[in-house]
Amino acid sequence: MKKANNQGFSLVELIIVIAIMAVLVGVLAPQFIRYVERSRTQKDASAVHK
């Protein structure tokens, strides 16, 4: 039987994954903040009409 060579991820691979995640968060966070702010505005507008 051949022994499996499981050494895990290298440091460079982990840093690359973290960098990709940081870019995604940097792009998506402003969109999410705008979405939350727009929903609050619509909620307030609907409360005024009632």
Secondary structure, 3 states (H helix, E strand, C coil): CCCCCCCCCCHHHHHHHHHHHHHHHHHHHHHHHHHHHHHHHHHHHHHHHC
